[in-house]
Amino acid sequence: MNVTETLLAATVGLPLALLAACLVPAVRDRMPGLLWLAPLPGFAAALLAAEGEPLELGGPGAHLALELDLAGAILLGVAALLWSIAGGYAAGYLRGAAHAGRFAVAWLMALAGCLGAFIVADLATFYCALALLSLGAGGLVVHDGTPRAWYAGSMYVGLSLAGETAVLMGFVLLAAAADGSLLIRDVMAALPGSPWGVAALALLIAGFGLKAGLFPLHVWMPLAHSAAPVPASAVLSGAVVKVGLIGLIRFLPLDVALADWGWWLTAAGLFTAFYGVAIGLLQRQPKAVLAYSSVSQMGLIVAVLGMGLRAGDPDAALFAAYYASHHVLVKGALFLSVGVIAATGAARLWAKLALTAILAVGLGGLPLTGGALAKFAVKAALGEGLAGTLASVSAAGTTLLMVHFLFRVRHHVADDPHAVAPPGIALPWLALAVCSIGIPWAMYLSLPTGTLSRVLEPSALLSAVLPVAAGMLASLALLKWGARLPRVPEGDIAAASGAALRAAARMASALERLDRGLRAWPAAALALAALALALAWAIAAR
């Protein structure tokens, strides 16, 4: 095996090997301290593996194939980095905690599935990666064992299964038109001539849209991200949701202009972007605010792909991957900051809060930050029309939402005003914060259109600062009148449907009790019914 093949195999092989080692109880108990090692082959593969040089195992028509393209390499590299740093954070976070070994098992399952999804090149292995990811992530969500965690975990697993069912049906339709091949490149080449192409595309958009958190399939994100332990929330929001994005990148025919499909996908993405901001502003818990911010950001990324599909622009995949790479890092750092601030006393808070503020406002596009670079990179894909204008407005909304997050997180500090966050969680958070600032610059300058002079032009700086300034001004109104806003439970639609189901259950229980009572008194019940009918007839006769 050459270097590329070795690194691709190790990307999923090392997490699976460590997972197998967890069968030994003594090793499993010590595994949290090794979690940071497991993603390193994936990070090395993103940097060193040759693009388009596949590793294929198996016979004709039954390949297990691993391959890396540029969009996959971008997402793999930042996701592996997040998993590694968050793994180091998890070791400090779980020190002395019960069931740390169980957490490590779920972590490694989710890690293998997540990183595997960025490099698999055949349908069967892709589906296996999705299934492994869902099982592991479900275990992370329910780790605390509280009723809230179990509810969030059941919602996550249930919706994940629904999404994977749609994806599997789409895969079957794709494979049916590809002469028995399961390689992604073969089934996508056969898609234009497939009689089931429209159905396959609809199923895949629904399945991967759920994974990416598009409205109304987003409800698992605020529930799962809020209930999971802090390091798990960081990888769920930063890396796991990007599996839905890589699915859309792989299975949308971006080299063909499909105007109607692109319009609907763009509309769904932009609506999700604004909906995430609106509901996020009605949350009180910092992690819930960040979760709805992820809903919003994923909506904007999907809108970029929708515009690419509308125009038949395959470069949209690269721009969407770059935008998402910044989100991976900064959202992971913001989730870790929740744990760091919670362990810090008010007297020692301001330095950590200041760095968190830079990261948070940077997500809205603060000039010279990675967020500004990300928004500048997708500006051409979104265009100067309605989509581009709405994207700029959403940047102001993101800024407002991030200021709201800062308002909320500063109230969740340690009881001891002089408490200091342990180095085991403070240092990984600081490392990820630095990476989320520096890496987007390095990646941007490596893009074909990434030049320093373009982002430093006065017009570019002005277009970046205006939405941020608008969001900051709106935050003054939020600070004054925000307490009057209604509160929406985490999961919004799911919470509303849950209330309806509970009301229906109470009504059903009442009707059952009435039925039991009537059956216990048949003569009296019959007389009561006869009397009611007689009274109704008498009233009607008048």
KAWOUR-V889618 format. One record per residue. N is the residue number from 1. RES is the residue in three letters. SS is DSSP state (H for helix, E for strand, - for the rest). PHI is phi in whole degrees, -180 to 180 (999 if undefined). D_FIRST is the distance of its C-alpha to the first C-alpha in Angstrom with 2 decimals. Layout:
n & res & ss & phi & d_first
N & RES & SS & PHI & D_FIRST
N & RES & SS & PHI & D_FIRST
//
This chain:
n & res & ss & phi & d_first
1 & MET & - & 999 & 0.00
2 & ASN & - & -83 & 3.78
3 & VAL & H & -62 & 6.74
4 & THR & H & -60 & 7.95
5 & GLU & H & -63 & 5.72
6 & THR & H & -64 & 6.00
7 & LEU & H & -67 & 9.56
8 & LEU & H & -64 & 10.42
9 & ALA & H & -65 & 9.68
10 & ALA & H & -72 & 11.57
11 & THR & H & -57 & 14.29
12 & VAL & H & -100 & 15.65
13 & GLY & H & -69 & 14.20
14 & LEU & H & -67 & 16.16
15 & PRO & H & -59 & 19.41
16 & LEU & H & -70 & 19.22
17 & ALA & H & -66 & 18.65
18 & LEU & H & -66 & 21.63
19 & LEU & H & -64 & 23.54
20 & ALA & H & -64 & 23.16
21 & ALA & H & -65 & 24.36
22 & CYS & - & -68 & 27.44
23 & LEU & - & -65 & 28.67
24 & VAL & - & -89 & 30.00
25 & PRO & H & -55 & 33.13
26 & ALA & H & -65 & 33.08
27 & VAL & H & -70 & 29.54
28 & ARG & H & -60 & 30.45
29 & ASP & H & -66 & 33.50
30 & ARG & H & -97 & 31.53
31 & MET & H & -64 & 28.71
32 & PRO & H & -54 & 30.56
33 & GLY & H & -73 & 30.04
34 & LEU & H & -109 & 26.22
35 & LEU & H & -61 & 25.99
36 & TRP & H & -67 & 25.42
37 & LEU & H & -78 & 22.07
38 & ALA & H & -59 & 20.51
39 & PRO & - & -83 & 20.13
40 & LEU & H & -61 & 18.75
41 & PRO & H & -60 & 15.01
42 & GLY & H & -66 & 16.51
43 & PHE & H & -64 & 18.63
44 & ALA & H & -65 & 15.90
45 & ALA & H & -64 & 13.95
46 & ALA & H & -62 & 17.32
47 & LEU & H & -86 & 17.80
48 & LEU & H & -115 & 14.56
49 & ALA & - & -69 & 12.36
50 & ALA & - & -77 & 13.13
51 & GLU & - & -69 & 15.71
52 & GLY & - & 76 & 15.41
53 & GLU & - & -105 & 11.70
54 & PRO & - & -83 & 11.22
55 & LEU & E & -113 & 8.95
56 & GLU & E & -121 & 11.18
57 & LEU & E & -126 & 11.92
58 & GLY & - & 104 & 15.22
59 & GLY & - & -92 & 17.72
60 & PRO & - & -60 & 19.90
61 & GLY & - & 78 & 21.88
62 & ALA & - & -136 & 20.17
63 & HIS & - & -78 & 16.96
64 & LEU & E & -109 & 15.42
65 & ALA & E & -121 & 14.13
66 & LEU & E & -123 & 13.12
67 & GLU & - & -155 & 14.03
68 & LEU & - & -129 & 15.84
69 & ASP & - & -110 & 19.00
70 & LEU & H & -67 & 21.51
71 & ALA & H & -62 & 23.80
72 & GLY & H & -64 & 21.13
73 & ALA & H & -65 & 19.74
74 & ILE & H & -61 & 23.36
75 & LEU & H & -70 & 24.09
76 & LEU & H & -62 & 20.89
77 & GLY & H & -63 & 21.50
78 & VAL & H & -73 & 25.16
79 & ALA & H & -66 & 24.81
80 & ALA & H & -64 & 22.30
81 & LEU & H & -63 & 24.70
82 & LEU & H & -62 & 27.62
83 & TRP & H & -60 & 26.10
84 & SER & H & -68 & 25.36
85 & ILE & H & -67 & 28.86
86 & ALA & H & -65 & 30.57
87 & GLY & H & -65 & 28.85
88 & GLY & H & -64 & 30.48
89 & TYR & H & -62 & 33.70
90 & ALA & H & -62 & 33.50
91 & ALA & H & -61 & 33.38
92 & GLY & H & -73 & 36.66
93 & TYR & H & -65 & 38.12
94 & LEU & - & -96 & 37.66
95 & ARG & - & -58 & 38.76
96 & GLY & - & 81 & 41.35
97 & ALA & - & -84 & 41.12
98 & ALA & - & -74 & 41.29
99 & HIS & - & 63 & 38.35
100 & ALA & H & -64 & 35.81
101 & GLY & H & -64 & 33.31
102 & ARG & H & -64 & 33.94
103 & PHE & H & -61 & 33.31
104 & ALA & H & -63 & 29.91
105 & VAL & H & -63 & 28.92
106 & ALA & H & -63 & 29.98
107 & TRP & H & -60 & 28.32
108 & LEU & H & -68 & 24.84
109 & MET & H & -62 & 25.30
110 & ALA & H & -64 & 26.40
111 & LEU & H & -61 & 23.68
112 & ALA & H & -61 & 20.84
113 & GLY & H & -68 & 22.72
114 & CYS & H & -66 & 23.58
115 & LEU & H & -67 & 20.27
116 & GLY & H & -61 & 18.65
117 & ALA & H & -63 & 21.33
118 & PHE & H & -79 & 20.29
119 & ILE & H & -124 & 16.80
120 & VAL & E & -72 & 17.31
121 & ALA & - & -127 & 17.90
122 & ASP & E & -136 & 19.75
123 & LEU & H & -66 & 23.20
124 & ALA & H & -64 & 22.73
125 & THR & H & -69 & 20.09
126 & PHE & H & -61 & 22.16
127 & TYR & H & -65 & 25.20
128 & CYS & H & -62 & 23.65
129 & ALA & H & -63 & 22.72
130 & LEU & H & -61 & 26.36
131 & ALA & H & -64 & 27.77
132 & LEU & H & -64 & 25.88
133 & LEU & H & -62 & 26.96
134 & SER & H & -63 & 30.56
135 & LEU & H & -64 & 30.85
136 & GLY & H & -66 & 29.59
137 & ALA & H & -65 & 31.65
138 & GLY & H & -59 & 34.64
139 & GLY & H & -64 & 34.42
140 & LEU & H & -67 & 34.44
141 & VAL & H & -65 & 37.48
142 & VAL & - & -89 & 39.51
143 & HIS & - & -56 & 38.65
144 & ASP & - & -68 & 42.13
145 & GLY & - & 75 & 43.78
146 & THR & - & -81 & 46.73
147 & PRO & H & -56 & 48.32
148 & ARG & H & -62 & 47.17
149 & ALA & H & -67 & 43.55
150 & TRP & H & -66 & 43.77
151 & TYR & H & -64 & 45.35
152 & ALA & H & -63 & 42.72
153 & GLY & H & -65 & 39.91
154 & SER & H & -66 & 41.50
155 & MET & H & -65 & 41.99
156 & TYR & H & -63 & 38.36
157 & VAL & H & -66 & 36.98
158 & GLY & H & -62 & 39.57
159 & LEU & H & -69 & 38.91
160 & SER & H & -62 & 35.13
161 & LEU & H & -64 & 35.61
162 & ALA & H & -63 & 37.89
163 & GLY & H & -63 & 35.39
164 & GLU & H & -69 & 32.56
165 & THR & H & -65 & 35.01
166 & ALA & H & -62 & 35.69
167 & VAL & H & -63 & 32.01
168 & LEU & H & -61 & 31.40
169 & MET & H & -63 & 34.40
170 & GLY & H & -64 & 33.17
171 & PHE & H & -63 & 29.76
172 & VAL & H & -60 & 31.66
173 & LEU & H & -66 & 33.75
174 & LEU & H & -64 & 30.83
175 & ALA & H & -66 & 29.02
176 & ALA & H & -64 & 32.35
177 & ALA & - & -102 & 32.48
178 & ALA & - & -114 & 28.91
179 & ASP & - & 55 & 29.24
180 & GLY & - & 87 & 27.25
181 & SER & - & -78 & 24.07
182 & LEU & - & -108 & 22.98
183 & LEU & E & -71 & 20.74
184 & ILE & H & -61 & 22.53
185 & ARG & H & -64 & 22.61
186 & ASP & H & -75 & 24.27
187 & VAL & H & -70 & 26.83
188 & MET & H & -73 & 27.80
189 & ALA & H & -67 & 28.32
190 & ALA & H & -85 & 30.62
191 & LEU & H & -60 & 32.50
192 & PRO & H & -58 & 35.26
193 & GLY & H & -96 & 36.43
194 & SER & - & -80 & 36.20
195 & PRO & - & -69 & 39.62
196 & TRP & - & -107 & 38.31
197 & GLY & H & -62 & 36.83
198 & VAL & H & -64 & 39.55
199 & ALA & H & -64 & 39.35
200 & ALA & H & -62 & 35.54
201 & LEU & H & -65 & 35.77
202 & ALA & H & -63 & 38.60
203 & LEU & H & -65 & 36.82
204 & LEU & H & -70 & 33.63
205 & ILE & H & -64 & 35.75
206 & ALA & H & -65 & 37.72
207 & GLY & H & -66 & 34.77
208 & PHE & H & -77 & 32.78
209 & GLY & H & -63 & 36.09
210 & LEU & H & -64 & 36.86
211 & LYS & H & -61 & 33.58
212 & ALA & H & -85 & 34.40
213 & GLY & - & 89 & 37.98
214 & LEU & - & -70 & 40.07
215 & PHE & - & -63 & 43.76
216 & PRO & - & -95 & 45.00
217 & LEU & - & -97 & 41.71
218 & HIS & - & -89 & 41.33
219 & VAL & H & -63 & 43.36
220 & TRP & H & -67 & 40.51
221 & MET & H & -67 & 39.48
222 & PRO & H & -64 & 42.67
223 & LEU & H & -67 & 43.10
224 & ALA & H & -69 & 39.62
225 & HIS & H & -67 & 39.20
226 & SER & H & -77 & 42.67
227 & ALA & H & -83 & 42.43
228 & ALA & - & -73 & 39.02
229 & PRO & - & -58 & 38.80
230 & VAL & H & -53 & 38.38
231 & PRO & H & -64 & 34.66
232 & ALA & H & -69 & 33.92
233 & SER & H & -58 & 36.19
234 & ALA & H & -62 & 34.26
235 & VAL & H & -77 & 30.88
236 & LEU & H & -63 & 32.65
237 & SER & H & -78 & 34.51
238 & GLY & H & -81 & 31.94
239 & ALA & H & -107 & 28.59
240 & VAL & H & -64 & 29.26
241 & VAL & - & -65 & 31.66
242 & LYS & H & -74 & 29.11
243 & VAL & H & -66 & 27.25
244 & GLY & H & -62 & 30.31
245 & LEU & H & -66 & 29.96
246 & ILE & H & -66 & 26.36
247 & GLY & H & -64 & 27.56
248 & LEU & H & -65 & 30.38
249 & ILE & H & -62 & 28.23
250 & ARG & H & -70 & 25.86
251 & PHE & H & -115 & 28.75
252 & LEU & - & -91 & 31.65
253 & PRO & - & -77 & 32.05
254 & LEU & - & -69 & 32.66
255 & ASP & - & -86 & 32.71
256 & VAL & - & -121 & 35.82
257 & ALA & - & -78 & 39.11
258 & LEU & - & -119 & 40.37
259 & ALA & H & -62 & 43.39
260 & ASP & H & -66 & 44.77
261 & TRP & H & -60 & 41.55
262 & GLY & H & -64 & 40.85
263 & TRP & H & -63 & 44.41
264 & TRP & H & -65 & 44.29
265 & LEU & H & -67 & 40.94
266 & THR & H & -64 & 42.29
267 & ALA & H & -62 & 45.51
268 & ALA & H & -64 & 43.81
269 & GLY & H & -66 & 41.67
270 & LEU & H & -69 & 44.67
271 & PHE & H & -62 & 46.87
272 & THR & H & -61 & 44.28
273 & ALA & H & -61 & 44.17
274 & PHE & H & -76 & 47.94
275 & TYR & H & -64 & 48.23
276 & GLY & H & -61 & 45.81
277 & VAL & H & -66 & 47.95
278 & ALA & H & -60 & 51.21
279 & ILE & H & -76 & 50.34
280 & GLY & H & -62 & 48.58
281 & LEU & - & -68 & 51.86
282 & LEU & - & -99 & 53.55
283 & GLN & - & -100 & 51.34
284 & ARG & - & -107 & 52.32
285 & GLN & - & -80 & 49.22
286 & PRO & H & -57 & 46.82
287 & LYS & H & -68 & 43.67
288 & ALA & H & -67 & 45.31
289 & VAL & H & -61 & 46.09
290 & LEU & H & -65 & 42.49
291 & ALA & H & -64 & 41.34
292 & TYR & H & -69 & 43.69
293 & SER & H & -63 & 42.53
294 & SER & H & -65 & 38.99
295 & VAL & H & -56 & 40.57
296 & SER & H & -64 & 42.23
297 & GLN & H & -66 & 39.24
298 & MET & H & -65 & 37.03
299 & GLY & H & -61 & 39.91
300 & LEU & H & -66 & 39.95
301 & ILE & H & -64 & 36.20
302 & VAL & H & -65 & 36.66
303 & ALA & H & -61 & 39.64
304 & VAL & H & -61 & 37.44
305 & LEU & H & -65 & 35.27
306 & GLY & H & -61 & 38.53
307 & MET & H & -66 & 39.86
308 & GLY & H & -65 & 36.69
309 & LEU & H & -66 & 37.02
310 & ARG & H & -64 & 40.69
311 & ALA & H & -98 & 40.07
312 & GLY & - & 67 & 36.89
313 & ASP & - & -112 & 35.08
314 & PRO & - & -67 & 31.28
315 & ASP & H & -67 & 31.40
316 & ALA & H & -60 & 33.04
317 & ALA & H & -63 & 29.68
318 & LEU & H & -66 & 28.65
319 & PHE & H & -67 & 32.06
320 & ALA & H & -64 & 32.09
321 & ALA & H & -65 & 28.71
322 & TYR & H & -66 & 30.08
323 & TYR & H & -58 & 33.31
324 & ALA & H & -66 & 31.53
325 & SER & H & -63 & 29.39
326 & HIS & H & -65 & 32.68
327 & HIS & H & -62 & 34.00
328 & VAL & H & -54 & 31.03
329 & LEU & H & -74 & 31.79
330 & VAL & H & -72 & 35.57
331 & LYS & H & -71 & 36.20
332 & GLY & H & -61 & 34.06
333 & ALA & H & -66 & 36.09
334 & LEU & H & -68 & 39.34
335 & PHE & H & -65 & 38.71
336 & LEU & H & -65 & 37.91
337 & SER & H & -65 & 41.10
338 & VAL & H & -61 & 43.11
339 & GLY & H & -69 & 42.22
340 & VAL & H & -67 & 42.80
341 & ILE & H & -66 & 46.17
342 & ALA & H & -64 & 47.19
343 & ALA & - & -97 & 46.80
344 & THR & - & -113 & 48.73
345 & GLY & - & -78 & 52.51
346 & ALA & H & -59 & 54.57
347 & ALA & H & -70 & 55.67
348 & ARG & H & -117 & 52.10
349 & LEU & - & -86 & 50.77
350 & TRP & H & -67 & 51.30
351 & ALA & H & -64 & 48.48
352 & LYS & H & -68 & 45.90
353 & LEU & H & -68 & 47.75
354 & ALA & H & -65 & 47.86
355 & LEU & H & -65 & 44.09
356 & THR & H & -61 & 43.73
357 & ALA & H & -64 & 46.28
358 & ILE & H & -62 & 44.32
359 & LEU & H & -64 & 41.21
360 & ALA & H & -67 & 43.35
361 & VAL & H & -70 & 45.40
362 & GLY & H & -60 & 42.36
363 & LEU & H & -62 & 41.06
364 & GLY & - & -82 & 44.17
365 & GLY & - & 110 & 43.41
366 & LEU & - & -52 & 45.18
367 & PRO & - & -52 & 45.02
368 & LEU & - & 74 & 42.37
369 & THR & - & -97 & 40.32
370 & GLY & H & -62 & 37.00
371 & GLY & H & -63 & 39.03
372 & ALA & H & -64 & 41.02
373 & LEU & H & -64 & 37.93
374 & ALA & H & -62 & 36.47
375 & LYS & H & -69 & 39.78
376 & PHE & H & -67 & 40.13
377 & ALA & H & -66 & 36.70
378 & VAL & - & -94 & 37.65
379 & LYS & H & -61 & 41.22
380 & ALA & H & -67 & 40.62
381 & ALA & H & -66 & 38.88
382 & LEU & H & -78 & 41.83
383 & GLY & - & 82 & 44.37
384 & GLU & - & -99 & 47.92
385 & GLY & - & -85 & 49.53
386 & LEU & H & -63 & 50.10
387 & ALA & H & -62 & 46.48
388 & GLY & H & -64 & 46.21
389 & THR & H & -65 & 49.59
390 & LEU & H & -65 & 48.72
391 & ALA & H & -64 & 45.47
392 & SER & H & -66 & 47.63
393 & VAL & H & -64 & 50.03
394 & SER & H & -66 & 47.24
395 & ALA & H & -64 & 46.23
396 & ALA & H & -64 & 49.76
397 & GLY & H & -63 & 49.40
398 & THR & H & -63 & 46.18
399 & THR & H & -59 & 47.99
400 & LEU & H & -59 & 50.88
401 & LEU & H & -66 & 48.65
402 & MET & H & -71 & 46.90
403 & VAL & H & -66 & 50.31
404 & HIS & H & -60 & 51.30
405 & PHE & H & -59 & 48.25
406 & LEU & H & -64 & 49.43
407 & PHE & H & -58 & 52.92
408 & ARG & H & -75 & 51.61
409 & VAL & H & -71 & 49.12
410 & ARG & - & -71 & 51.69
411 & HIS & - & -91 & 53.77
412 & HIS & - & -108 & 51.02
413 & VAL & - & -118 & 51.19
414 & ALA & - & -67 & 51.73
415 & ASP & - & -64 & 55.25
416 & ASP & - & -78 & 55.57
417 & PRO & - & -64 & 56.17
418 & HIS & - & -106 & 54.69
419 & ALA & - & -66 & 51.54
420 & VAL & - & -122 & 48.28
421 & ALA & - & -62 & 44.89
422 & PRO & - & -60 & 42.78
423 & PRO & H & -58 & 40.13
424 & GLY & H & -61 & 37.48
425 & ILE & H & -110 & 37.98
426 & ALA & H & -70 & 39.59
427 & LEU & H & -69 & 36.84
428 & PRO & H & -60 & 33.96
429 & TRP & H & -61 & 36.34
430 & LEU & H & -63 & 37.22
431 & ALA & H & -62 & 33.60
432 & LEU & H & -69 & 32.88
433 & ALA & H & -62 & 36.16
434 & VAL & H & -64 & 35.28
435 & CYS & H & -63 & 31.87
436 & SER & H & -70 & 33.66
437 & ILE & H & -89 & 35.96
438 & GLY & H & -85 & 33.68
439 & ILE & H & -65 & 30.39
440 & PRO & H & -58 & 32.14
441 & TRP & H & -65 & 33.66
442 & ALA & H & -62 & 30.42
443 & MET & H & -70 & 28.85
444 & TYR & H & -62 & 32.05
445 & LEU & H & -68 & 32.26
446 & SER & H & -91 & 28.79
447 & LEU & - & -72 & 30.00
448 & PRO & - & -58 & 31.38
449 & THR & - & -102 & 34.88
450 & GLY & - & -90 & 34.66
451 & THR & - & -121 & 37.23
452 & LEU & H & -65 & 39.28
453 & SER & H & -64 & 42.54
454 & ARG & H & -67 & 42.32
455 & VAL & H & -80 & 42.11
456 & LEU & - & -100 & 44.84
457 & GLU & - & -63 & 47.31
458 & PRO & H & -54 & 50.53
459 & SER & H & -65 & 50.20
460 & ALA & H & -68 & 46.69
461 & LEU & H & -65 & 47.89
462 & LEU & H & -67 & 50.97
463 & SER & H & -66 & 49.10
464 & ALA & H & -81 & 46.95
465 & VAL & H & -79 & 49.88
466 & LEU & H & -63 & 52.26
467 & PRO & H & -63 & 50.46
468 & VAL & H & -65 & 49.85
469 & ALA & H & -63 & 53.52
470 & ALA & H & -63 & 54.62
471 & GLY & H & -65 & 52.59
472 & MET & H & -67 & 54.04
473 & LEU & H & -65 & 57.54
474 & ALA & H & -64 & 57.04
475 & SER & H & -66 & 55.97
476 & LEU & H & -65 & 59.50
477 & ALA & H & -66 & 60.90
478 & LEU & H & -63 & 58.36
479 & LEU & H & -64 & 59.45
480 & LYS & H & -81 & 63.08
481 & TRP & H & -115 & 62.95
482 & GLY & H & -61 & 59.61
483 & ALA & H & -65 & 61.36
484 & ARG & H & -86 & 63.23
485 & LEU & - & -69 & 60.15
486 & PRO & - & -69 & 59.50
487 & ARG & - & -110 & 56.62
488 & VAL & - & -110 & 54.04
489 & PRO & - & -62 & 52.11
490 & GLU & - & -58 & 48.34
491 & GLY & - & 96 & 46.93
492 & ASP & - & 29 & 50.05
493 & ILE & H & -62 & 49.97
494 & ALA & H & -63 & 48.62
495 & ALA & H & -66 & 51.38
496 & ALA & H & -66 & 53.99
497 & SER & H & -68 & 52.89
498 & GLY & H & -64 & 52.79
499 & ALA & H & -64 & 56.38
500 & ALA & H & -64 & 57.41
501 & LEU & H & -65 & 55.88
502 & ARG & H & -67 & 57.66
503 & ALA & H & -65 & 60.91
504 & ALA & H & -63 & 60.50
505 & ALA & H & -64 & 59.86
506 & ARG & H & -65 & 63.03
507 & MET & H & -66 & 65.00
508 & ALA & H & -62 & 63.76
509 & SER & H & -64 & 64.74
510 & ALA & H & -66 & 68.18
511 & LEU & H & -65 & 68.72
512 & GLU & H & -65 & 67.74
513 & ARG & H & -65 & 70.29
514 & LEU & H & -63 & 72.90
515 & ASP & H & -63 & 72.21
516 & ARG & H & -63 & 72.60
517 & GLY & H & -66 & 75.88
518 & LEU & H & -67 & 77.24
519 & ARG & H & -69 & 76.42
520 & ALA & H & -76 & 78.25
521 & TRP & - & -130 & 81.37
522 & PRO & H & -63 & 81.61
523 & ALA & H & -66 & 85.34
524 & ALA & H & -64 & 85.18
525 & ALA & H & -65 & 82.10
526 & LEU & H & -65 & 83.83
527 & ALA & H & -64 & 86.96
528 & LEU & H & -63 & 84.97
529 & ALA & H & -64 & 83.23
530 & ALA & H & -64 & 86.63
531 & LEU & H & -63 & 88.20
532 & ALA & H & -63 & 85.42
533 & LEU & H & -67 & 85.87
534 & ALA & H & -64 & 89.66
535 & LEU & H & -64 & 89.39
536 & ALA & H & -62 & 87.01
537 & TRP & H & -65 & 89.44
538 & ALA & H & -65 & 92.39
539 & ILE & H & -66 & 90.74
540 & ALA & H & -66 & 89.72
541 & ALA & H & -66 & 93.29
542 & ARG & - & -70 & 94.81
//
